[in-house]
Amino acid sequence: MRFILLIPFLFACSGYKPSSQYVHEVVGENIYASVKTIIEEPENSFLIEDALKEALQTRLDVRFSSRENADSELYLTLKSLEFRPLQYEDGYVILYRTEVVLKARHIYKIHGISRTSFYTLNGFYEFPVRPNVSISMAIKFDAIKSASLKAIDTLIPKLSHKGSKFTR
């Protein structure tokens, strides 16, 4: 009896595709990725660009190429970067949250037609500090990179959803 109930379940799952396949529908194999450098935050823009490329390579297994040879293009701009105190001890901040908001523009082709999508990506990272200690540049850079990776991670399901529309 249990075997009979299992058979319909097996056939119902035969149409499953991992989200990475849907992402490849709109991203392709080769991507051109760029982060707009902001005059007020030039170091942080480079950190975000490194995070973008790391996230795309490790999560989507894409190759980076020139704009002319790319299947799609992805442009990121740092919209806001904020360090917020979350917890105090004896009047000193002991826990911070780094919040990053990125604007993304993705240009891709589906059936020979060029399309553009815009996204807002949010990421945060919380980290402790000892009381009465200022945030060092190394800690700050690590927090920005971690928050940026989390923001970029929110792009993957959005791309997957977009790709699933074109494979139906």
N, C-alpha and C positions, 0 to 999 in steps of 0.2 A: 504494500500500500504506500509506503513512504517513497519507494522508487518511482511510482507513477506520479506522485506530486512533484518530484524533482525534475522530471522531463520537461514540463512546460517552462519551468524557471530557466533551464539551460538554453532553451531556444529563445526566450525573451531577452536574454543578455547578449545574444550574438551580434547585435548592432552597436555595441559599445565601442566608442573610440576615445582614447585618452585626449585630454584637453590640448596637449602639445600638438596633436595633429590638426586641430582646429586653428591653433595659433599659426601653424605653418601655412595655412590657407591665405592668411592676410600678411604674414611677415615674409614668407619665402625662405630660401636657403641663405641668401646674401642680404645683409642689411647695412645701410649707412646710418650711423648713430652719431649725434652731435649734441653737446650741451652748450647753450649760450653762456658765455662768460659775462659775469656781472661786475661792473667796475667796483662796486662797494664790497664784493665778496669774491675776489679772483681765486683765492686759494680754495674756497669752498666749492666753486664751480668745477675745479679740477677733481676734487674728491667725488663730486656727484657724477662726473663723467666716468671716473674709474668704477664707481658703484654700478652705473648703468651698464657698462661693458661686461663687468663681472656677472651681473644678474642675467643679462641676455645670454652669455656664453654658458653659464652653469645651469640655468633653468630651461633654456630653449635650444641650446646646441646650434647656434647660428654662427655664420662666418661674417666678419666685417669686411666691407669692400668699399671701393670708391663710389661716389654718388652715381657715376655713369653706369657701373656694373651691378648696382644694387637692385634687388627685387622690391624693396621698400625702404623708406627713410623714416627715421625717428628723431625728433628734435625735442629736447627738454630745456626748460627755463626754470630757474629757481624763483619761485614767486615769493616765498617767505621762509625765514629761518629764525627760530626762536628758542631761547633757553629759559625754561620756566622752573622756578623753585617749587618743589612739591611737599617737602617735609623739612621741619626745623627742629633743632635740638639746642636748647639754651640760647636761642636767638640766632643761631647759625644754620645756614642751609646745609642739609646732609643728603638730600636727594633732589636731583634735577631731572627734567624731561626736555629732550631736544625734539622739537617739532619741525618737520620739513614739509613744505607744500611745493609741488612741482607742477608746471603746466607742460603737457605733452601734446605734440602734433605728429600724427602718423600718416604718412602718404604711402599708398599702396595701389596695386592694380588688381582688379577682379574682372575676368573675362575681357581684358584689354581696355577697360575703362578705369581711368585714374580717379581715386577717391581719397578724401582726407577726413580724418577723425581727430577730434580734440578731447583730451582727458585732463582731469585734475587729480593728482595723486598725492595722498597724505601718508606720512610715515612718522613714527615717533620712536624714541629710544630713551629709556630711563637708566640713570646711573647714580651710584652713591659717591659722595665725597666726604672726607673727614671734616669735622667742624673747624672753622676758621682757616680753611685752605682754599685758595683760589683755584679755578679750573685751569689746568695746564693746557698748552696748545695740543699736546699729544692726546689728552683725554677729549678735548673739544673735537679734534679731527676724527677720532674714532667714533664719537657720538654722532657726528654729522654723516659719516659714511654708513653707519648702522641704520640710522633713520632714513637715509636715502635709499638703501637697499630694501627696507620695508616698504617705502613708498613705491618703488619700482615693482616690487612683488605684487602690488595691487593692480598693476597694469596687465599682468598675465591673464587673470580671469576676464578682464574686459576685452582683450584681444581674442581670447578663446570664444567668448560669446559672439563677437563680431564674425569670426571665422565660421562658427556653426550656422550662421544665417545663410552663408553662401554654399554650404555643402548639402543642403536639403533638397 
